[in-house]
Amino acid sequence: MENKKPFYLTTTLPYVNADPHVGFALELVLADVIVRYKKLTGNDVFFNTGTDEHGIKIFRKAQEEAVPSQEYVDDYAVRFRELPEALNIVKTSSGIISNFIRTTDPHHKLAAQAFWLRCKEAGDIYKKEYTIKYCIGCELEKTDSELTDGRCPIHPNLEIEYIEEENYFFRFSNYKDKLLELYKKNPNFVVPETRFHEIKKFVEGGLKDFSISRLKEKMPWGIEVPDDADHVMYVWFDALVNYISAIGWPSDAQKFEKYWPVVQIAGKDNLRQQSAMWQTMLMSAGLLPSKQIIIHGFITSGGQKMSKSLGNVINPIDVINEYGTDALRYFLCREINTFEDSDFTMERFREAYNANLANGIGNLTSRIMKMATMHGIELSDEEKGMTYYEAGLSYENLDNFDIQAEMDDIWAAIQWLDKSIQEKEPFKKIKINPEEAKQDIKNLIYHHDQYHLLGIALRLEPFMPETAKKIQEAIKQNKMPESLFKRSD
């Protein structure tokens, strides 16, 4: 299948104020599955991720550690660059353009300032004195109705701060009708539907202008506001512009026009910023809105959001070092709900690992390939070289970005094959009816109208690429693979 339709997907950019944790690993893996799928289906894919390196949280952390802010973010940016590598996130060599952007990059700074001027020329930026309640964890103003017992429900361990100063503001209030019209024309603009309903209800309630600058004397770590050296850009205004600066805006019009608009993936705490604030900023700058927003849930621990500020994080590198990359990718894709909150504990991880990897796909592959090698049963060269399409496979759930549902379908195929082995018992039948038994074994490896091991391997490519490759190689070479997943005690 060749259509080479451009497809651009971006993650949000995590703050570099602590080591990366499994919550951001989730977003990276979900995004990686989607871009691998889009590549498989013939698209020209651009994939963007990176680091958000400005803002008061980072400035204060650098002060705590008594290092310059740039030195602080340089150190953490290296750690965030290592996470995609550890997670086997697609690289440019795979045929997908993979980009890692830092908001301290010179090109991004110039783009953010050019974007500011566009919005200012549209009459949507003005200055005023104001006092607000502010959650430093969210980097957002909070109304009383958004607080629980005077605290942000997302960051309950952080004190709400009061900010009183003169700042620049963006005329968010001008865009209620335009946003609602955008949502009406694009009924799948936000996925899942529950989050789309949530943002529509928020916009229907009326919009308040939001602050987009900070006084430089109080918070100097940011991109300077054009024509006003006393102010730096508010972190959200600056960071959101990365979605267009990553594809060359404003200097590379050809690249920008090729890939824009973008599909964005973000956590539910980013719903307002991604699907409302950013969209109005694009409208103000005279640019097309995003194509679609995918909102995933939180990874929780004991019912609480897993986050750096709460101190209940799991380090994804530790999990990978003990169990392997594909084991973590499996858990994030299947055991974590794509759109709602899910708990991640190491006890739950080990249970899923043993049941579904060691005793599931690992054991199934070993059983089938042991019978195949013992009895000299091989696929033809044509069958061995089959692609995803030639095998008649599809990823219907991925068109709706439901990664967990697609993985459930794959595991249903694994369970079907296990049951088929138990019912037909080719390992016993081989003694009394060898021809029929050999056909049964061959059908377990590949059969044009039922579940088969080759099909499972092909379907696993976006989710567990190394495991998929090992199974395909075992089939091609007609040999037992090395143990895919060793049982964990």
Long-range contacts (C-beta under 8 A, 24 or more apart in sequence): 1-41, 1-42, 1-389, 2-42, 3-42, 3-43, 4-42, 4-43, 4-44, 5-42, 5-43, 5-44, 6-43, 6-44, 6-46, 6-258, 6-259, 7-35, 7-38, 7-43, 7-44, 7-45, 7-46, 7-259, 7-263, 8-45, 8-46, 8-47, 8-48, 8-247, 8-259, 8-260, 8-261, 8-262, 8-263, 9-34, 9-35, 9-38, 9-45, 9-46, 9-47, 9-48, 9-262, 9-263, 9-264, 9-265, 10-47, 10-48, 10-49, 10-242, 10-243, 10-246, 10-262, 10-263, 10-264, 10-265, 11-48, 11-49, 11-265, 11-266, 12-52, 12-264, 12-265, 12-266, 12-267, 12-270, 12-274, 13-49, 13-50, 13-51, 13-52, 13-101, 13-103, 13-239, 13-242, 14-51, 14-52, 14-80, 15-51, 15-52, 15-53, 15-55, 15-57, 15-58, 16-51, 16-52, 16-53, 16-58, 16-72, 16-73, 16-76, 16-77, 16-79, 16-80, 17-57, 17-58, 17-61, 17-76, 17-308, 18-61, 18-76, 18-308, 19-76, 19-79, 19-308, 19-315, 20-79, 20-80, 20-83, 20-316, 21-306, 21-307, 21-308, 21-313, 21-314, 21-315, 21-316, 22-299, 22-306, 22-313, 22-314, 22-315, 22-316, 22-319, 22-328, 22-332, 22-344, 23-267, 23-298, 23-299, 23-305, 23-306, 23-307, 23-313, 24-83, 25-83, 25-87, 25-316, 25-328, 25-332, 26-296, 26-299, 26-332, 26-336, 27-265, 27-266, 27-267, 27-296, 28-83, 28-84, 28-87, 28-89, 29-87, 29-89, 29-328, 29-329, 29-332, 29-333, 30-265, 30-294, 30-296, 30-332, 30-333, 30-338, 30-403, 31-265, 32-87, 32-88, 32-89, 32-90, 32-462, 33-333, 33-398, 33-403, 33-462, 33-463, 34-263, 34-265, 34-294, 34-398, 34-401, 34-403, 34-462, 35-90, 35-96, 36-90, 36-96, 36-461, 36-462, 36-465, 37-395, 37-398, 37-462, 39-90, 39-94, 39-95, 39-96, 40-388, 40-395, 40-461, 40-462, 41-395, 45-95, 45-96, 45-97, 46-96, 46-97, 46-99, 46-247, 46-259, 47-90, 47-96, 47-97, 47-98, 47-99, 48-99, 48-101, 48-242, 48-243, 48-246, 48-247, 48-262, 49-84, 49-89, 49-99, 49-100, 49-101, 50-80, 50-99, 50-100, 50-101, 50-102, 50-103, 50-242, 50-246, 51-76, 51-77, 51-80, 51-100, 51-101, 51-102, 51-103, 52-103, 52-235, 52-239, 52-242, 53-77, 53-102, 53-103, 53-104, 54-103, 54-104, 54-221, 54-222, 54-223, 54-232, 54-233, 54-235, 54-238, 54-239, 55-139, 55-221, 55-222, 55-235, 56-136, 56-139, 56-214, 56-219, 56-221, 56-235, 57-136, 57-137, 57-139, 58-221, 59-219, 59-220, 59-221, 62-221, 69-221, 70-104, 73-102, 73-104, 77-102, 82-317, 83-316, 83-317, 86-316, 86-317, 86-320, 86-325, 87-316, 87-320, 87-325, 87-328, 87-329, 88-325, 88-326, 88-329, 88-465, 88-466, 99-246, 101-242, 101-245, 101-246, 103-223, 103-238, 103-239, 103-242, 105-245, 107-245, 107-251, 108-241, 108-242, 108-245, 109-223, 110-251, 111-241, 111-244, 111-245, 111-249, 111-250, 112-223, 112-233, 112-237, 112-238, 112-241, 112-245, 113-223, 113-224, 113-225, 113-226, 114-250, 115-241, 115-244, 115-250, 115-281, 115-285, 116-212, 116-225, 116-226, 116-233, 116-237, 117-226, 118-284, 118-285, 118-286, 119-170, 119-281, 119-284, 119-285, 120-226, 122-284, 122-285, 122-286, 123-171, 124-170, 124-171, 124-174, 124-284, 125-168, 125-169, 125-170, 125-171, 125-212, 126-168, 126-169, 126-171, 127-166, 127-167, 127-168, 127-169, 128-166, 128-167, 128-169, 129-164, 129-165, 129-166, 130-163, 130-164, 130-165, 130-166, 130-167, 130-169, 130-211, 131-162, 131-163, 131-164, 132-162, 132-163, 132-211, 133-160, 133-161, 133-162, 134-160, 134-161, 134-162, 134-163, 135-160, 135-161, 136-161, 137-307, 137-309, 138-269, 139-234, 139-235, 139-236, 140-236, 140-272, 140-273, 141-210, 141-211, 154-269, 154-305, 154-307, 155-307, 155-309, 155-310, 157-309, 157-310, 158-309, 163-211, 165-214, 165-215, 165-218, 166-215, 167-211, 167-212, 167-213, 167-214, 167-215, 167-231, 167-234, 168-211, 168-212, 168-213, 168-225, 168-228, 168-231, 169-209, 169-210, 169-211, 169-212, 170-209, 170-210, 170-212, 170-237, 170-277, 170-280, 170-281, 170-284, 171-209, 171-284, 172-207, 172-208, 172-209, 172-210, 172-277, 172-280, 173-206, 173-207, 173-208, 173-209, 174-280, 175-207, 175-280, 175-283, 175-284, 176-203, 176-204, 176-206, 176-207, 178-280, 178-283, 179-203, 179-207, 179-276, 179-279, 179-280, 180-204, 182-279, 182-289, 186-292, 188-292, 189-275, 189-292, 189-293, 190-271, 190-275, 190-292, 190-293, 190-295, 191-292, 191-293, 191-294, 191-295, 191-339, 191-400, 191-401, 192-295, 192-339, 194-339, 195-268, 195-271, 195-275, 195-295, 195-339, 196-275, 198-271, 199-271, 199-272, 199-275, 199-276, 202-272, 202-276, 203-276, 207-276, 210-234, 210-277, 212-236, 212-237, 213-237, 236-273, 236-277, 237-281, 240-273, 240-274, 240-277, 240-278, 240-281, 243-278, 243-290, 244-287, 249-287, 260-287, 260-288, 261-288, 261-289, 261-290, 261-291, 262-290, 262-291, 263-290, 263-291, 263-292, 263-293, 263-294, 264-290, 264-292, 264-293, 264-294, 265-293, 265-294, 265-295, 265-296, 266-293, 266-294, 266-295, 266-296, 267-295, 267-296, 267-297, 267-298, 268-295, 268-296, 268-297, 268-298, 269-298, 270-295, 271-295, 294-401, 295-339, 296-338, 296-339, 297-336, 297-337, 297-338, 297-339, 297-340, 297-341, 297-342, 298-341, 299-336, 299-341, 299-342, 299-343, 299-344, 300-341, 300-342, 300-343, 300-344, 301-343, 301-344, 301-345, 302-343, 302-345, 303-343, 305-341, 306-344, 314-344, 314-346, 319-346, 319-349, 323-349, 323-353, 323-488, 324-466, 324-485, 325-466, 326-464, 326-465, 326-466, 326-467, 327-353, 327-357, 327-485, 329-463, 329-464, 330-356, 330-357, 330-407, 330-463, 330-464, 333-403, 333-404, 333-407, 333-463, 333-464, 334-404, 334-407, 334-408, 334-411, 336-404, 337-404, 338-401, 338-402, 338-403, 338-404, 338-405, 339-402, 350-488, 353-485, 353-488, 354-487, 354-488, 356-411, 357-484, 357-485, 358-485, 358-486, 358-487, 358-488, 359-487, 360-411, 360-414, 361-414, 361-456, 361-460, 361-467, 361-484, 361-485, 362-483, 362-484, 362-485, 364-414, 364-417, 364-418, 364-421, 364-453, 365-453, 365-471, 365-474, 365-481, 365-484, 366-480, 366-481, 366-483, 366-484, 367-421, 368-417, 368-421, 368-441, 368-444, 368-445, 368-453, 369-453, 369-474, 369-475, 369-478, 369-479, 369-480, 369-481, 370-480, 371-426, 371-427, 371-430, 371-441, 371-444, 372-441, 372-442, 372-445, 372-478, 373-478, 373-479, 373-480, 375-430, 375-434, 375-437, 375-438, 375-441, 377-438, 377-441, 377-442, 377-445, 377-478, 378-478, 379-442, 379-445, 379-446, 379-454, 379-475, 383-446, 383-454, 384-475, 384-476, 386-446, 386-454, 386-458, 387-458, 388-458, 388-459, 388-461, 391-446, 391-454, 391-455, 391-458, 392-448, 393-455, 393-458, 393-459, 395-459, 395-462, 398-462, 403-463, 406-463, 407-463, 410-456, 410-459, 410-460, 410-463, 413-451, 413-455, 413-456, 413-459, 414-456, 416-451, 417-444, 417-451, 417-452, 417-453, 417-456, 420-444, 420-451, 445-475, 446-475
